[in-house]
């Protein structure tokens, strides 16, 4: 059923219902972010609510070696990356899968002077938006996706990661 659809008896299905399976594939995640599963679910729920969607997804929290293997196997890029999204085929009962690499996420947060938790929330939002069909291949797509990320992150209490870039473009 689509968000906003009616159940028997006229009850509405609220947007933002998330069913998130968090798989800890690397032991350092809990030490780095003790409530990582709760944080992930908050980010997914906020993203789905913003986009008027509901759904199930699996989030793999892994290490750099595993993300490099996935990136090589699925994208042909032999390097570790921060987040990978694997949208499910249209009509599936799931939105898809997201994978994040702890080492890359930590290094990026440090380099950008951001709290690890804030960067993590941003990447979960980013990955979830990809599962919902957003992309950033063109400048127009990128701007729409960045605006959605900033809006969702604001609702999560996280500063806009694009603010400095947007100021430079004005």
C-alpha positions, 0 to 999 in steps of 0.5 A: 500500500502507498503512504496515505492509503486507507486501511479497512475501516478508513485508517490512514497509513502514516509515512515514515514507517521504517523497518530497519535490520542493522547488521554489525559486520565490523566490531568497532561500530558499537565502540565508535557509536554505542547506540548505532542501531537506534541512530540508524533507525532514527535517520531512516525513519526521518528520511522516509517521513520526509519523502512520504514513504514507508519500507524495510531496508537492511543496513550493513555496518562494516569495515573498509575491506568489506566495502572495498570488496562490495564496491569492486564487485558491484561498481568496478571501483577498487577502493573503499568508499563511505556508503553504498546503496543497493536499491531493490528491484521495483515491486520488491517488498524491501527498499534495498540495502545500504552498507557503510564502512567505519574507517572511511566514515571516521576519516571523513568526519575527522577531515571535515571537523564533524562529529562522527554521529552527525556524519553517520546520520548524514550518510544513512540519510544519503543512502536511504534517499538513494534507495528511494530514487534520488541521485546526484549525477547531474547538478540539478539532481545533486541540488535536489538531493542536497536540499532533501539531506539538509532538511532531514538532517535539520529535523534530526538536529544536525547542521547542514553539511552543504552550507559552506558549499552553498554559500560559495555558489551564491 
